[in-house]
């Protein structure tokens, strides 16, 4: 199992999306857990998955097709249960995805055009392969207009926007998310509420379980005698979860999950991209 965590510079792009080094989940977890432990009591971190210089989170690190909702919810469950200040970049709250423009002329980013000039116009790179790589890693993926509704230009403007709107705005937009009880937007609101009501999600101790697990990220938060257990499936396959010995016999309350149904803390199989957070009582 590998987690998509690539170099951010197009200089490394050879036109193939798989040319980026894909990092095993244990390697990524080691970095994240190190930040949580070594910065505790010494510094305050900024927690984010994307910004205006990164592609969309769900397309880069999750599954923007079959599991778009589940994977986006899982990724932000992690962000909201770590010490630091979490940031939700515009469009992430509805799960906006990367855009696959048909032509290089549809992109605005100077880095993209410099790369194109060097490798296609002045070089011998395959334009189709390079365009495929750009669609995957372009900074313009996070710069398309906000998708408010299903009207022209996604309700963003009656004029001409600086970039074309992502064609999927008919299905992915704020208006649709507000009417869908299972939307990413509503889940984000619940996540923020949960974090505000449970300071254990924010401060003090962090303990990771099963650091070599290639599918699950399991960790415990501790603050003022409160304990929280977070279980995240970073894969699109079912994953076996074994309850930590330290949590056996504890009475728990389910705080949030991105799947309906199971509330009890026990050994079980997690669904693809499932996220669960329990509070010890």
Short mmCIF file of the C-alpha atoms (twelve columns), coordinates in Angstrom:
data_MODEL
# 
_entry.id   MODEL 
# 
loop_
_atom_site.group_PDB 
_atom_site.id 
_atom_site.type_symbol 
_atom_site.label_atom_id 
_atom_site.label_alt_id 
_atom_site.label_comp_id 
_atom_site.label_asym_id 
_atom_site.label_seq_id 
_atom_site.Cartn_x 
_atom_site.Cartn_y 
_atom_site.Cartn_z 
_atom_site.pdbx_PDB_model_num 
ATOM 1   C CA . UNK A 1   0.000   0.000  0.000   1 
ATOM 2   C CA . UNK A 2   1.413   3.382  -0.967  1 
ATOM 3   C CA . UNK A 3   0.207   6.850  -0.187  1 
ATOM 4   C CA . UNK A 4   0.523   9.566  -2.800  1 
ATOM 5   C CA . UNK A 5   2.922   12.078 -1.306  1 
ATOM 6   C CA . UNK A 6   5.013   13.532 -4.084  1 
ATOM 7   C CA . UNK A 7   7.559   16.199 -4.785  1 
ATOM 8   C CA . UNK A 8   5.803   19.492 -5.476  1 
ATOM 9   C CA . UNK A 9   7.979   20.849 -8.268  1 
ATOM 10  C CA . UNK A 10  7.133   20.334 -11.931 1 
ATOM 11  C CA . UNK A 11  10.879  20.186 -12.634 1 
ATOM 12  C CA . UNK A 12  10.709  16.519 -11.636 1 
ATOM 13  C CA . UNK A 13  7.793   15.779 -13.953 1 
ATOM 14  C CA . UNK A 14  8.517   13.565 -16.952 1 
ATOM 15  C CA . UNK A 15  4.920   13.638 -18.089 1 
ATOM 16  C CA . UNK A 16  3.759   10.545 -16.259 1 
ATOM 17  C CA . UNK A 17  1.692   10.883 -13.101 1 
ATOM 18  C CA . UNK A 18  3.321   7.731  -11.726 1 
ATOM 19  C CA . UNK A 19  6.770   9.238  -12.140 1 
ATOM 20  C CA . UNK A 20  6.443   10.788 -8.704  1 
ATOM 21  C CA . UNK A 21  7.780   8.800  -5.815  1 
ATOM 22  C CA . UNK A 22  4.907   7.232  -3.959  1 
ATOM 23  C CA . UNK A 23  5.667   6.996  -0.289  1 
ATOM 24  C CA . UNK A 24  4.536   4.017  1.824   1 
ATOM 25  C CA . UNK A 25  2.035   5.061  4.487   1 
ATOM 26  C CA . UNK A 26  4.371   4.144  7.398   1 
ATOM 27  C CA . UNK A 27  6.893   6.669  6.075   1 
ATOM 28  C CA . UNK A 28  4.291   9.432  5.937   1 
ATOM 29  C CA . UNK A 29  2.965   8.529  9.385   1 
ATOM 30  C CA . UNK A 30  6.482   8.722  10.821  1 
ATOM 31  C CA . UNK A 31  6.755   12.345 9.670   1 
ATOM 32  C CA . UNK A 32  3.311   13.339 10.932  1 
ATOM 33  C CA . UNK A 33  3.768   11.610 14.286  1 
ATOM 34  C CA . UNK A 34  7.220   13.159 14.695  1 
ATOM 35  C CA . UNK A 35  5.730   16.622 14.242  1 
ATOM 36  C CA . UNK A 36  3.066   15.881 16.838  1 
ATOM 37  C CA . UNK A 37  5.492   14.575 19.440  1 
ATOM 38  C CA . UNK A 38  8.524   16.795 18.977  1 
ATOM 39  C CA . UNK A 39  6.590   20.054 18.609  1 
ATOM 40  C CA . UNK A 40  4.418   19.366 21.658  1 
ATOM 41  C CA . UNK A 41  5.053   22.055 24.257  1 
ATOM 42  C CA . UNK A 42  7.669   23.750 22.057  1 
ATOM 43  C CA . UNK A 43  5.896   25.086 18.971  1 
ATOM 44  C CA . UNK A 44  2.516   25.267 17.259  1 
ATOM 45  C CA . UNK A 45  2.015   23.665 13.864  1 
ATOM 46  C CA . UNK A 46  -0.043  24.642 10.826  1 
ATOM 47  C CA . UNK A 47  -2.143  21.695 9.662   1 
ATOM 48  C CA . UNK A 48  -3.200  21.614 6.021   1 
ATOM 49  C CA . UNK A 49  -3.544  19.260 3.099   1 
ATOM 50  C CA . UNK A 50  -3.581  21.789 0.287   1 
ATOM 51  C CA . UNK A 51  -3.342  25.443 -0.684  1 
ATOM 52  C CA . UNK A 52  -3.244  27.531 -3.876  1 
ATOM 53  C CA . UNK A 53  0.060   25.872 -4.867  1 
ATOM 54  C CA . UNK A 54  -1.112  22.268 -4.472  1 
ATOM 55  C CA . UNK A 55  -3.521  20.056 -6.398  1 
ATOM 56  C CA . UNK A 56  -6.789  19.080 -4.784  1 
ATOM 57  C CA . UNK A 57  -6.525  16.875 -1.709  1 
ATOM 58  C CA . UNK A 58  -9.027  14.221 -2.704  1 
ATOM 59  C CA . UNK A 59  -7.443  13.812 -6.167  1 
ATOM 60  C CA . UNK A 60  -3.887  13.676 -4.875  1 
ATOM 61  C CA . UNK A 61  -4.233  11.756 -1.630  1 
ATOM 62  C CA . UNK A 62  -7.636  10.125 -1.734  1 
ATOM 63  C CA . UNK A 63  -9.988  8.758  -4.365  1 
ATOM 64  C CA . UNK A 64  -11.863 11.426 -6.330  1 
ATOM 65  C CA . UNK A 65  -14.126 8.864  -7.981  1 
ATOM 66  C CA . UNK A 66  -15.921 6.064  -6.162  1 
ATOM 67  C CA . UNK A 67  -14.768 7.146  -2.689  1 
ATOM 68  C CA . UNK A 68  -14.646 10.916 -3.089  1 
ATOM 69  C CA . UNK A 69  -16.807 11.616 -0.044  1 
ATOM 70  C CA . UNK A 70  -15.327 8.910  2.157   1 
ATOM 71  C CA . UNK A 71  -11.677 9.696  1.445   1 
ATOM 72  C CA . UNK A 72  -12.066 13.465 1.785   1 
ATOM 73  C CA . UNK A 73  -13.865 13.011 5.110   1 
ATOM 74  C CA . UNK A 74  -11.162 10.646 6.334   1 
ATOM 75  C CA . UNK A 75  -8.317  12.988 5.418   1 
ATOM 76  C CA . UNK A 76  -9.874  15.912 7.248   1 
ATOM 77  C CA . UNK A 77  -10.744 13.750 10.259  1 
ATOM 78  C CA . UNK A 78  -6.993  13.370 10.661  1 
ATOM 79  C CA . UNK A 79  -6.402  17.086 10.305  1 
ATOM 80  C CA . UNK A 80  -9.032  17.917 12.937  1 
ATOM 81  C CA . UNK A 81  -7.670  15.489 15.517  1 
ATOM 82  C CA . UNK A 82  -4.082  16.739 15.634  1 
ATOM 83  C CA . UNK A 83  -2.335  19.476 17.584  1 
ATOM 84  C CA . UNK A 84  -1.996  22.671 15.592  1 
ATOM 85  C CA . UNK A 85  -4.219  25.030 13.632  1 
ATOM 86  C CA . UNK A 86  -6.125  23.225 10.848  1 
ATOM 87  C CA . UNK A 87  -6.818  24.993 7.567   1 
ATOM 88  C CA . UNK A 88  -9.572  24.153 5.079   1 
ATOM 89  C CA . UNK A 89  -8.718  25.674 1.713   1 
ATOM 90  C CA . UNK A 90  -11.627 26.943 -0.389  1 
ATOM 91  C CA . UNK A 91  -13.460 24.166 -2.162  1 
ATOM 92  C CA . UNK A 92  -12.115 21.459 0.127   1 
ATOM 93  C CA . UNK A 93  -15.275 21.649 2.240   1 
ATOM 94  C CA . UNK A 94  -17.289 20.292 -0.707  1 
ATOM 95  C CA . UNK A 95  -14.604 17.956 -2.061  1 
ATOM 96  C CA . UNK A 96  -13.646 19.853 -5.209  1 
ATOM 97  C CA . UNK A 97  -11.386 17.765 -7.446  1 
ATOM 98  C CA . UNK A 98  -8.561  18.281 -9.902  1 
ATOM 99  C CA . UNK A 99  -9.592  19.553 -13.316 1 
ATOM 100 C CA . UNK A 100 -8.549  17.878 -16.578 1 
ATOM 101 C CA . UNK A 101 -8.335  20.710 -19.098 1 
ATOM 102 C CA . UNK A 102 -8.243  19.647 -22.763 1 
ATOM 103 C CA . UNK A 103 -5.499  22.045 -23.833 1 
ATOM 104 C CA . UNK A 104 -2.349  23.606 -22.403 1 
ATOM 105 C CA . UNK A 105 -3.911  26.961 -23.340 1 
ATOM 106 C CA . UNK A 106 -6.552  26.444 -20.662 1 
ATOM 107 C CA . UNK A 107 -3.880  26.616 -17.943 1 
ATOM 108 C CA . UNK A 108 -2.676  29.922 -16.542 1 
ATOM 109 C CA . UNK A 109 0.208   28.984 -14.220 1 
ATOM 110 C CA . UNK A 110 3.534   30.362 -15.489 1 
ATOM 111 C CA . UNK A 111 5.351   27.288 -14.165 1 
ATOM 112 C CA . UNK A 112 3.224   25.052 -16.375 1 
ATOM 113 C CA . UNK A 113 3.861   27.132 -19.478 1 
ATOM 114 C CA . UNK A 114 7.607   27.330 -18.802 1 
ATOM 115 C CA . UNK A 115 7.677   23.549 -18.435 1 
ATOM 116 C CA . UNK A 116 5.686   23.126 -21.650 1 
ATOM 117 C CA . UNK A 117 7.950   25.485 -23.572 1 
ATOM 118 C CA . UNK A 118 11.085  23.730 -22.369 1 
ATOM 119 C CA . UNK A 119 9.924   20.158 -22.865 1 
ATOM 120 C CA . UNK A 120 7.487   20.232 -25.769 1 
ATOM 121 C CA . UNK A 121 8.134   23.331 -27.867 1 
ATOM 122 C CA . UNK A 122 11.925  23.316 -27.410 1 
ATOM 123 C CA . UNK A 123 12.287  19.649 -26.528 1 
ATOM 124 C CA . UNK A 124 10.969  16.277 -27.599 1 
ATOM 125 C CA . UNK A 125 8.570   15.406 -24.759 1 
ATOM 126 C CA . UNK A 126 5.313   13.681 -25.643 1 
ATOM 127 C CA . UNK A 127 2.693   16.450 -25.311 1 
ATOM 128 C CA . UNK A 128 -0.096  14.039 -24.369 1 
ATOM 129 C CA . UNK A 129 1.937   12.469 -21.585 1 
ATOM 130 C CA . UNK A 130 3.099   15.819 -20.259 1 
ATOM 131 C CA . UNK A 131 -0.455  17.156 -20.312 1 
ATOM 132 C CA . UNK A 132 -1.583  14.097 -18.377 1 
ATOM 133 C CA . UNK A 133 1.045   14.799 -15.737 1 
ATOM 134 C CA . UNK A 134 0.050   18.465 -15.579 1 
ATOM 135 C CA . UNK A 135 -3.579  17.501 -15.029 1 
ATOM 136 C CA . UNK A 136 -2.498  15.465 -12.030 1 
ATOM 137 C CA . UNK A 137 -0.036  17.849 -10.392 1 
ATOM 138 C CA . UNK A 138 -0.807  21.361 -11.674 1 
ATOM 139 C CA . UNK A 139 -1.153  24.205 -9.212  1 
ATOM 140 C CA . UNK A 140 -4.092  25.454 -11.272 1 
ATOM 141 C CA . UNK A 141 -6.083  22.482 -9.956  1 
ATOM 142 C CA . UNK A 142 -6.674  24.480 -6.771  1 
ATOM 143 C CA . UNK A 143 -7.226  27.780 -8.567  1 
ATOM 144 C CA . UNK A 144 -10.391 27.083 -10.534 1 
ATOM 145 C CA . UNK A 145 -13.435 29.143 -9.485  1 
ATOM 146 C CA . UNK A 146 -15.404 28.136 -6.399  1 
ATOM 147 C CA . UNK A 147 -18.356 25.936 -7.318  1 
ATOM 148 C CA . UNK A 148 -21.410 27.513 -5.700  1 
ATOM 149 C CA . UNK A 149 -24.235 25.953 -7.699  1 
ATOM 150 C CA . UNK A 150 -25.100 24.296 -11.020 1 
ATOM 151 C CA . UNK A 151 -25.753 27.490 -12.994 1 
ATOM 152 C CA . UNK A 152 -23.389 28.997 -15.570 1 
ATOM 153 C CA . UNK A 153 -19.799 29.373 -14.272 1 
ATOM 154 C CA . UNK A 154 -20.932 27.496 -11.157 1 
ATOM 155 C CA . UNK A 155 -22.584 30.670 -9.894  1 
ATOM 156 C CA . UNK A 156 -19.176 32.259 -9.397  1 
ATOM 157 C CA . UNK A 157 -19.520 35.117 -11.890 1 
ATOM 158 C CA . UNK A 158 -21.642 36.411 -14.737 1 
ATOM 159 C CA . UNK A 159 -18.432 37.490 -16.447 1 
ATOM 160 C CA . UNK A 160 -15.449 35.520 -17.685 1 
ATOM 161 C CA . UNK A 161 -13.435 33.848 -14.892 1 
ATOM 162 C CA . UNK A 162 -9.611  33.719 -15.017 1 
ATOM 163 C CA . UNK A 163 -9.774  29.936 -15.414 1 
ATOM 164 C CA . UNK A 164 -12.491 27.685 -16.743 1 
ATOM 165 C CA . UNK A 165 -14.771 26.168 -14.147 1 
ATOM 166 C CA . UNK A 166 -14.265 22.462 -13.460 1 
ATOM 167 C CA . UNK A 167 -16.910 20.685 -15.613 1 
ATOM 168 C CA . UNK A 168 -18.038 18.615 -12.626 1 
ATOM 169 C CA . UNK A 169 -19.576 21.707 -10.989 1 
ATOM 170 C CA . UNK A 170 -23.011 20.371 -11.965 1 
ATOM 171 C CA . UNK A 171 -22.572 17.560 -9.431  1 
ATOM 172 C CA . UNK A 172 -20.070 19.095 -6.984  1 
ATOM 173 C CA . UNK A 173 -21.193 22.449 -5.620  1 
ATOM 174 C CA . UNK A 174 -22.220 24.177 -2.406  1 
ATOM 175 C CA . UNK A 175 -25.940 24.150 -3.192  1 
ATOM 176 C CA . UNK A 176 -25.908 20.391 -3.693  1 
ATOM 177 C CA . UNK A 177 -23.807 19.860 -0.549  1 
ATOM 178 C CA . UNK A 178 -26.239 21.855 1.585   1 
ATOM 179 C CA . UNK A 179 -29.152 19.632 0.554   1 
ATOM 180 C CA . UNK A 180 -27.244 16.337 0.954   1 
ATOM 181 C CA . UNK A 181 -27.280 15.209 4.599   1 
ATOM 182 C CA . UNK A 182 -24.278 12.948 3.887   1 
ATOM 183 C CA . UNK A 183 -22.211 15.642 2.184   1 
ATOM 184 C CA . UNK A 184 -18.598 16.486 2.884   1 
ATOM 185 C CA . UNK A 185 -19.710 19.988 3.888   1 
ATOM 186 C CA . UNK A 186 -22.005 18.743 6.651   1 
ATOM 187 C CA . UNK A 187 -19.316 16.343 7.842   1 
ATOM 188 C CA . UNK A 188 -16.778 19.186 7.993   1 
ATOM 189 C CA . UNK A 189 -19.189 21.163 10.157  1 
ATOM 190 C CA . UNK A 190 -19.527 18.196 12.508  1 
ATOM 191 C CA . UNK A 191 -15.749 17.790 12.613  1 
ATOM 192 C CA . UNK A 192 -15.225 21.433 13.579  1 
ATOM 193 C CA . UNK A 193 -17.922 21.169 16.269  1 
ATOM 194 C CA . UNK A 194 -16.332 17.988 17.630  1 
ATOM 195 C CA . UNK A 195 -12.908 19.643 17.802  1 
ATOM 196 C CA . UNK A 196 -14.237 22.714 19.591  1 
ATOM 197 C CA . UNK A 197 -16.076 20.601 22.143  1 
ATOM 198 C CA . UNK A 198 -13.165 18.221 22.821  1 
ATOM 199 C CA . UNK A 199 -9.862  19.920 23.631  1 
ATOM 200 C CA . UNK A 200 -8.237  16.485 23.795  1 
ATOM 201 C CA . UNK A 201 -8.296  16.618 19.977  1 
ATOM 202 C CA . UNK A 202 -6.070  19.697 20.087  1 
ATOM 203 C CA . UNK A 203 -3.615  19.692 22.977  1 
ATOM 204 C CA . UNK A 204 -0.847  17.681 24.603  1 
ATOM 205 C CA . UNK A 205 0.125   14.027 24.185  1 
ATOM 206 C CA . UNK A 206 0.076   12.010 20.983  1 
ATOM 207 C CA . UNK A 207 0.730   8.265  20.860  1 
ATOM 208 C CA . UNK A 208 0.774   6.222  17.668  1 
ATOM 209 C CA . UNK A 209 -0.136  2.529  17.461  1 
ATOM 210 C CA . UNK A 210 1.034   0.105  14.757  1 
ATOM 211 C CA . UNK A 211 3.429   2.482  12.982  1 
ATOM 212 C CA . UNK A 212 4.267   -0.190 10.372  1 
ATOM 213 C CA . UNK A 213 0.632   -0.758 9.394   1 
ATOM 214 C CA . UNK A 214 0.418   -0.042 5.659   1 
ATOM 215 C CA . UNK A 215 -3.303  0.760  5.640   1 
ATOM 216 C CA . UNK A 216 -4.246  2.225  9.010   1 
ATOM 217 C CA . UNK A 217 -3.142  5.290  10.937  1 
ATOM 218 C CA . UNK A 218 -4.066  4.685  14.580  1 
ATOM 219 C CA . UNK A 219 -3.281  7.186  17.321  1 
ATOM 220 C CA . UNK A 220 -4.329  8.299  20.760  1 
ATOM 221 C CA . UNK A 221 -4.651  11.840 22.097  1 
ATOM 222 C CA . UNK A 222 -4.350  12.647 25.821  1 
ATOM 223 C CA . UNK A 223 -5.204  15.906 27.598  1 
ATOM 224 C CA . UNK A 224 -6.277  16.596 31.177  1 
ATOM 225 C CA . UNK A 225 -7.211  12.953 31.875  1 
ATOM 226 C CA . UNK A 226 -9.230  12.746 28.669  1 
ATOM 227 C CA . UNK A 227 -8.344  10.157 26.009  1 
ATOM 228 C CA . UNK A 228 -9.283  10.006 22.348  1 
ATOM 229 C CA . UNK A 229 -8.626  7.175  19.894  1 
ATOM 230 C CA . UNK A 230 -8.473  7.914  16.161  1 
ATOM 231 C CA . UNK A 231 -8.524  5.168  13.515  1 
ATOM 232 C CA . UNK A 232 -8.089  6.062  9.835   1 
ATOM 233 C CA . UNK A 233 -8.068  3.727  6.843   1 
ATOM 234 C CA . UNK A 234 -5.888  5.357  4.176   1 
ATOM 235 C CA . UNK A 235 -6.671  2.697  1.585   1 
ATOM 236 C CA . UNK A 236 -9.507  1.877  -0.790  1 
ATOM 237 C CA . UNK A 237 -9.613  -1.671 0.533   1 
ATOM 238 C CA . UNK A 238 -11.103 -3.058 3.728   1 
ATOM 239 C CA . UNK A 239 -8.590  -3.121 6.563   1 
ATOM 240 C CA . UNK A 240 -8.390  -5.232 9.700   1 
ATOM 241 C CA . UNK A 241 -8.431  -3.188 12.916  1 
ATOM 242 C CA . UNK A 242 -7.234  -4.719 16.171  1 
ATOM 243 C CA . UNK A 243 -8.117  -2.753 19.282  1 
ATOM 244 C CA . UNK A 244 -5.008  -1.598 21.217  1 
ATOM 245 C CA . UNK A 245 -4.445  -3.474 24.464  1 
ATOM 246 C CA . UNK A 246 -4.523  -0.164 26.334  1 
ATOM 247 C CA . UNK A 247 -8.116  0.404  25.228  1 
ATOM 248 C CA . UNK A 248 -9.534  -3.000 26.102  1 
ATOM 249 C CA . UNK A 249 -12.177 -2.747 28.783  1 
ATOM 250 C CA . UNK A 250 -12.601 1.013  28.418  1 
ATOM 251 C CA . UNK A 251 -16.058 2.481  28.087  1 
ATOM 252 C CA . UNK A 252 -16.148 4.691  25.020  1 
ATOM 253 C CA . UNK A 253 -18.335 7.150  23.171  1 
ATOM 254 C CA . UNK A 254 -18.288 7.391  19.387  1 
ATOM 255 C CA . UNK A 255 -17.591 11.035 18.530  1 
ATOM 256 C CA . UNK A 256 -17.624 10.880 14.741  1 
ATOM 257 C CA . UNK A 257 -17.363 8.486  11.819  1 
ATOM 258 C CA . UNK A 258 -17.746 8.839  8.062   1 
ATOM 259 C CA . UNK A 259 -19.699 5.583  7.762   1 
ATOM 260 C CA . UNK A 260 -23.095 4.755  9.318   1 
ATOM 261 C CA . UNK A 261 -23.640 1.871  11.663  1 
ATOM 262 C CA . UNK A 262 -20.952 0.482  13.967  1 
ATOM 263 C CA . UNK A 263 -20.409 2.515  17.145  1 
ATOM 264 C CA . UNK A 264 -18.720 0.018  19.462  1 
ATOM 265 C CA . UNK A 265 -14.935 -0.040 19.880  1 
ATOM 266 C CA . UNK A 266 -13.925 -3.605 19.013  1 
ATOM 267 C CA . UNK A 267 -11.826 -5.672 16.607  1 
ATOM 268 C CA . UNK A 268 -13.369 -5.390 13.148  1 
ATOM 269 C CA . UNK A 269 -12.791 -4.677 9.473   1 
ATOM 270 C CA . UNK A 270 -12.829 -1.055 8.426   1 
ATOM 271 C CA . UNK A 271 -14.447 0.038  5.202   1 
ATOM 272 C CA . UNK A 272 -12.412 1.793  2.473   1 
ATOM 273 C CA . UNK A 273 -11.253 5.196  3.737   1 
ATOM 274 C CA . UNK A 274 -13.208 4.754  6.962   1 
ATOM 275 C CA . UNK A 275 -12.505 7.166  9.820   1 
ATOM 276 C CA . UNK A 276 -13.588 6.645  13.427  1 
ATOM 277 C CA . UNK A 277 -12.979 8.718  16.553  1 
ATOM 278 C CA . UNK A 278 -13.781 7.470  20.062  1 
ATOM 279 C CA . UNK A 279 -13.639 9.239  23.429  1 
ATOM 280 C CA . UNK A 280 -12.865 7.243  26.582  1 
ATOM 281 C CA . UNK A 281 -15.491 7.782  29.294  1 
# 
